Amino acid sequence: MTINIALECLSTPEQMNADGVVGLGFHDKIAVFKDDAALFHAMASGCPNCWSPKTQKWWDESYGWAGPGTYKYEVVEHTRFGKCLLINGGKPIIARNKNPNQGGRRILSEVFCHPGGTGRNKEWRGSGGCPTLPVDTFRSFISLFEVGGRGFFFLVDYLTPRLFYV
């Protein structure tokens, strides 16, 4: 029985939260399915942080942003994130932008679906391009999976065409 995941990308890295603060919050949606039955649905983020806390540069000068596609995932134990999903076996996936961490190529590598909302505040995505969920929500999400489990991760894009690639 395979568990599949769909991340519906509805936002951009600059999206404001409910208080009007730029770059905070989880504005996309994630759904988990097993045998075509919905198991889980929550807010998530397919966006990187809006700026880098290390360099103080805007997101497009700091990170890649995962593009739409169908990817395989595996549930792994990560030294930093604990149990999480490794997307595409850590191999490159498409990026919407020229990724400064990949020499300007439109790719991201070593992509994990992991908890965000750590460090700065609970609405901080904590992502250099990886899909994230708020830390409390992530606990419920990841409890659906066993280490070694595999399935498909669908990154579905609902943004307008002008926003696809920057």
N, C-alpha and C positions, 0 to 999 in steps of 0.2 A: 504494500500500500504506500504509494508515493504521496508526500505532502508537497504541494506547490504553493508558491507565493506570488502575489501580484502587488507591485508598488506603483500606485497611480500618482504620477508627478503632476502637480497642479500649481506649483509655486516656483519662485526664483530665489536665489540666495539673498536678495535684498528685501524680501517680503517682510512687512512689519508685523509685530505681534499685536495683541488686542490693545495694548497700551501705547501703540504707535512707535515702538522702538524698532529700528531697522535691524534686520538680520537675526532676530530671535524667534524661536518657536518652531513647531512642527506642523507644516501646512499641507503635507501630502497625506495620502491614505495607503495603508497596507492591509492586505487581506490574505488569509491562509486557508487553503482548501485541501481536503482529503477526499478522494473519490467524488469530486464535484460537489461536496458538501462544505459549506463555510464553517470553519472552526474558530476564526478570530478575525476581528476587524478593528483597526485603531488608527490614530494619527501617527504619522512618521515623517521623515524627511529624506528626500533624494538629493538634497542640495548640500554643498559644502558650507562651512562657516562663511559669513559675508566678508570677513577680514581675518588676517592672521594676527594672533596675539603676539607672536614672536617678532614679526617684521613690521606690523602696523600697516601692511599693504592690503588693498582691496582683494576680494576673492579671486578675480581673474588674473591677478599678478602673483597669486600664491598657490592656487589649487586647480585641479581638474574637476569637471562636473560630469558625472556619469550620464551617458546618453542612453536612449531607449534600446532595448534588445531582449533577447531570450538567452538566459545564461543558466548553466548548471550550478548548483550549490552543494556544499558538503558542510555538515555540522562538525566543528573542530573545537578544541580547547586552545585558546590563545593566551599567551603569557600576560597580556595587559587587559584584555576584555573578558577573559573567562570563556564560557561556552558561547559561541557565536557562529555565524555562517560565513564561510569562505566562498566568494563568488568566482566562478570560472576557474577554479583551481589556482587562483592567484595570478593567472595569466592575464595579459592586457584585455580590457574591454574598451569600447568606444567612449570618447569624451566629447562633449558638446563644444569645448573650447580648446585652444592650444594650451596644453598643460605645461606650465613652467617647470614642474618637477620631472617632466619627461622630455626635456630638450625642445619644447614647443610642439611636440607631436600630439595629436588628438587621441590620446589613450590614457587610461589609468591602470595601474597594476597593483597587486596585493590589496584587492578590494574586499572588505568584510562588511557584513551587516551587524552592527554592534550598538551598545547603548550609547546614547548621547546624554545631554542634561547633566553632565558631570563637570566638576571644576568651577567655572565662572558662575553659573546659575542653572536652575533646572530647565530653562528654555534655551540654553546654549547647545547647539547641535553637536559640538565636539567632533567635527568631521572635516577631514581634508579631501573629501570627495566620496566617502563611503555612505551608504544608506544607514540612517540611525533612527532609533525610537527613544522617547523619553525613558529615563532609567527605570522608573517604576513599571511602565508599560512593557519595557523590554523583558523584565523578569517573567511576566505572564506569557509573552510571546515565545521566549526561548524554552520555556517549560514544555512546549508542545513537541520538542525535538529531542532526539537521542544523539549523542556523539557518534559520528560515522554515518548518520542518516544523509540521504541525498535526494535531490529533486530539482525542480526548475524554479528559477527566479525570473519573473517577467517584469521588466521595467517599462511601464507603459506611459507614454507621453501625451498629456492633454494641453500642453502649452500651445500658444499660437505660433505659426511658422516663423515669424520674425524673431522669436526667442530661441529657436532650435540651436543655432550655433553662433557663438560670438567670437 
